[in-house]
């Protein structure tokens, strides 16, 4: 896929995310819901499949899950996350 197509897709996905200080204390949510992006990322990190998440939240779509992943990817480029260093044995 061409770079411009990827960027257009990512831009469209990110429009599915909303941040409103009066909704969920301003946490990023899937637009039109009170479902936090971080919740969806936690589910995925814990091993839930997209199909399992959609079964639990049938009003979401695959694109909503992809939007959460895209948002997480964008945030990881901007935010420092401290991970303890392991020393080689």
C-alpha positions as CSV (number, residue, x, y, z in Angstrom):
1,X,0.0,0.0,0.0
2,X,1.3,3.5,-0.8
3,X,2.3,5.8,2.0
4,X,-0.3,8.4,1.1
5,X,-3.1,5.7,1.2
6,X,-1.9,4.6,4.7
7,X,-1.9,8.2,6.0
8,X,-5.4,8.8,4.6
9,X,-6.7,5.6,6.2
10,X,-5.1,6.6,9.5
11,X,-6.5,10.1,9.4
12,X,-10.0,8.6,8.7
13,X,-9.6,6.2,11.6
14,X,-8.5,8.9,14.0
15,X,-11.7,10.9,13.3
16,X,-13.4,8.0,15.2
17,X,-11.8,9.2,18.4
18,X,-13.2,12.1,20.5
19,X,-11.9,14.0,23.4
20,X,-14.4,16.0,25.3
21,X,-13.7,17.4,28.8
22,X,-17.3,16.8,29.8
23,X,-17.3,13.1,28.7
24,X,-15.2,10.6,30.7
25,X,-13.1,13.4,32.2
26,X,-11.6,14.1,28.8
27,X,-10.2,10.7,28.2
28,X,-10.0,9.7,24.5
29,X,-13.1,7.7,23.6
30,X,-14.6,6.1,20.6
31,X,-16.8,8.9,19.1
32,X,-20.4,8.8,20.3
33,X,-19.6,6.4,23.1
34,X,-18.1,6.4,26.6
35,X,-15.7,3.6,25.7
36,X,-12.2,4.6,26.5
37,X,-9.5,4.0,23.9
38,X,-7.3,2.7,26.7
39,X,-9.9,0.1,27.7
40,X,-9.9,-1.3,24.2
41,X,-6.1,-1.3,24.1
42,X,-6.0,-3.1,27.5
43,X,-8.4,-5.7,26.2
44,X,-6.2,-6.3,23.1
45,X,-3.0,-6.4,25.3
46,X,-4.7,-9.0,27.6
47,X,-5.2,-11.2,24.6
48,X,-8.8,-10.6,23.6
49,X,-9.5,-10.8,19.9
50,X,-11.3,-8.1,18.0
51,X,-14.2,-10.5,17.6
52,X,-14.4,-11.0,21.3
53,X,-14.5,-7.3,21.9
54,X,-17.2,-6.8,19.3
55,X,-19.2,-9.6,20.9
56,X,-19.1,-7.7,24.2
57,X,-19.6,-4.3,22.7
58,X,-21.8,-5.0,19.6
59,X,-22.3,-1.2,18.9
60,X,-18.6,-1.0,18.1
61,X,-17.1,-1.8,14.7
62,X,-13.8,-3.2,13.6
63,X,-12.9,0.3,12.4
64,X,-13.4,1.5,16.0
65,X,-10.9,-1.0,17.3
66,X,-8.5,-0.1,14.5
67,X,-9.0,3.6,15.5
68,X,-8.0,2.8,19.1
69,X,-4.9,1.0,17.9
70,X,-4.0,3.9,15.5
71,X,-4.5,6.4,18.4
72,X,-2.3,4.3,20.6
73,X,0.4,4.2,17.9
74,X,0.3,7.9,17.5
75,X,0.5,8.5,21.2
76,X,3.5,6.1,21.5
77,X,5.4,8.4,19.2
78,X,4.9,11.4,21.5
79,X,4.9,10.0,25.0
80,X,7.7,8.7,27.2
81,X,6.8,5.3,28.8
82,X,9.2,4.2,31.5
83,X,10.1,0.6,31.2
84,X,12.6,-0.9,33.7
85,X,15.9,-1.9,32.2
86,X,16.9,-5.5,32.5
87,X,20.6,-6.4,32.8
88,X,21.9,-9.2,30.7
89,X,23.0,-12.1,32.8
